[in-house]
Amino acid sequence: MLSKKNRVDKKGIDFIFKKGNSVTSPSFMFKFVLIDEPTRPRISFIAPKNIARLAVKRNLLRRKGYYVLKKYINQFSPKILGVFVFKKIEEDILKIENEIKNILNKIN
């Protein structure tokens, strides 16, 4: 799991959805905002209820995402606030990893 200081809080998520840009992939939509004061990249995962009805499955999706993101968090800009929103259930961690790498290449 990614540490709390590297995740976006509720106010940050609202700000991202109001003012952010987006990049899409087959399994994710990545909404992000570049802020003025660089501290560290703060990125979260959201698994909507219409994707996985059970909370257990939504939490499993988010945990898989955070597990993969932990490897790549230092490659994101320190000015970024971002949210990965799942568009479908993705069971394979390698597919999640490839899509995060592709999104990282698109925004850098």
C-alpha positions in Angstrom: 0.0 0.0 0.0 1.1 3.5 -0.8 1.7 5.7 2.3 -0.9 8.2 3.3 1.4 11.2 2.5 1.5 10.1 -1.2 -2.3 9.8 -1.6 -4.7 12.6 -2.4 -7.3 13.6 0.2 -11.0 14.3 -0.5 -10.5 18.0 -1.1 -7.7 17.3 -3.5 -9.9 14.8 -5.4 -12.7 17.4 -5.7 -10.2 19.9 -7.0 -8.8 17.4 -9.5 -12.2 16.6 -10.9 -13.1 20.3 -11.3 -9.9 21.6 -12.8 -7.9 18.6 -14.0 -6.8 17.2 -17.3 -7.3 13.6 -18.2 -5.5 10.7 -20.0 -7.3 7.5 -20.8 -6.3 3.9 -21.3 -8.4 0.7 -21.7 -8.7 0.1 -17.9 -8.1 3.6 -16.4 -8.8 7.2 -16.6 -6.1 9.3 -15.1 -7.2 12.8 -14.0 -4.4 15.1 -12.8 -3.5 18.7 -11.9 -0.1 20.3 -11.7 0.2 22.4 -8.6 2.6 25.3 -7.9 4.3 24.1 -4.7 6.2 20.9 -5.4 6.3 18.5 -2.4 5.8 15.0 -3.6 3.5 13.3 -6.1 0.1 12.5 -4.6 -1.9 9.9 -6.4 -5.0 7.9 -5.5 -7.1 5.1 -7.0 -10.9 5.1 -7.2 -12.9 2.0 -8.0 -16.5 3.1 -8.7 -19.5 1.1 -7.5 -20.8 0.6 -11.1 -17.5 -1.2 -11.9 -17.5 -3.6 -8.9 -20.6 -3.8 -6.9 -19.0 -5.5 -3.8 -16.8 -3.4 -1.6 -14.4 -6.3 -1.3 -13.7 -6.3 -5.0 -13.4 -2.5 -5.2 -10.8 -2.6 -2.3 -8.9 -5.4 -4.0 -8.7 -3.3 -7.2 -7.4 -0.3 -5.3 -4.9 -2.4 -3.4 -3.6 -3.9 -6.7 -3.3 -0.4 -8.1 -1.4 0.9 -5.1 0.9 -2.1 -5.1 2.0 -1.4 -8.7 2.1 2.4 -8.2 4.5 2.0 -5.4 7.2 1.0 -7.9 6.6 4.1 -10.1 5.6 6.9 -7.7 9.1 8.5 -7.9 8.9 8.8 -11.7 5.9 11.1 -11.5 6.5 14.8 -11.2 6.6 16.2 -7.6 4.0 18.8 -8.6 1.3 16.3 -9.6 -2.0 15.6 -7.9 -3.7 12.7 -9.6 -6.4 10.1 -9.5 -6.6 6.8 -11.3 -10.3 5.8 -11.9 -10.9 2.2 -12.9 -13.1 1.8 -16.0 -13.3 -2.0 -15.8 -12.3 -4.8 -13.5 -8.7 -5.8 -14.2 -7.5 -8.9 -12.5 -4.0 -9.1 -14.0 -1.3 -7.0 -12.1 0.9 -7.0 -15.2 -1.8 -5.3 -17.3 -2.3 -2.7 -14.6 1.5 -2.2 -14.5 1.7 -1.8 -18.3 -1.2 0.7 -18.3 0.4 2.8 -15.5 3.7 2.9 -17.4 1.9 4.0 -20.6 0.0 6.7 -18.8 3.3 7.8 -17.2 4.9 8.1 -20.6 2.0 10.1 -21.9 2.1 12.8 -19.2 5.9 13.1 -19.1 
